[in-house]
C-alpha cells in the first residue's frame, strides 16, 4: 500500500539513493553539500505531510473514472511535437544517428512539451486504458513516449514508463509474478535503450 502513495515513493526512492550515495562508491561525483541535504530533508518532510493528507484519496482509486480528458488533448500533444520537430529542423534522433552533435541540438531545443504536460497526459491516458480497456487510450498514452524518444528526451520517457508501473500497482494492489516479470523486463529494456541512445 505504501507504493500507492506517490509522496512516500518519493521519500523511499530518493532516500535510498542518498543512503547508497554516502557509501562513496564513485570517485567522480562530489560529496553532497549541506545545502543539498537540507533541501532533501525539507522536501522529505513536506512529502511525508502530503502523503498523510492524500492517504485517504489514494485508497479511493477504485472509483476512478476514465475518459475525463477532452478529446482534443492528444491533438494538442501531437501539435506541440510537430512544433518541436519544426524548431529542431528535423527528427533529432535521426539527426544524431547521422552524426549531428547531441549537445548542440539540446541547447537549441524549445521544450514545449514541458508546458503541455506530455508525461501527465501519458499517465492519465494509461490509467484510462487500464480502467476502460479502450485501445485508443493506450495508443494515445504511447504517443508522448514515442515523441520523447524521437526528440531524444530520455529522462521524461523513462518517467512515463515508471509512472505506468505505479498506475498498475495502484490499480491491482500487487502485480503478481507475471506482471512483475513483465514490468521488470520493460524497465530493463527501457534502461538498455536509454544507455544505447
Number of C-alpha atoms within 10 A of each C-alpha: 11 13 16 19 20 19 21 20 16 17 20 15 10 14 15 11 11 14 10 11 15 11 8 12 9 10 7 7 9 9 11 11 9 9 9 10 12 11 12 16 14 12 15 19 13 14 18 15 13 15 21 14 11 13 17 11 11 16 13 9 13 11 8 12 11 18 16 9 12 7 9 9 14 20 11 14 22 18 12 19 22 15 16 21 18 11 13 17 11 14 18 23 17 13 17 16 11 9 8 13 12 14 10 9 16 15 8 10 15 13 15 14 20 12 8 14 12 28 22 16 21 27 24 22 26 29 25 23 20 19 16 14 13 15 13 12 21 18 15 21 26 19 18 26 22 13 22 21 21 18 24 21 18 18 11 18 23 19 15 23 21 17 20 21 21 19 20 19 18 22 17 12 13 13 16 10 9 9 14 14 12 12 18 13 12 15 16 12 12 17 14 11 12 16 9 7 12
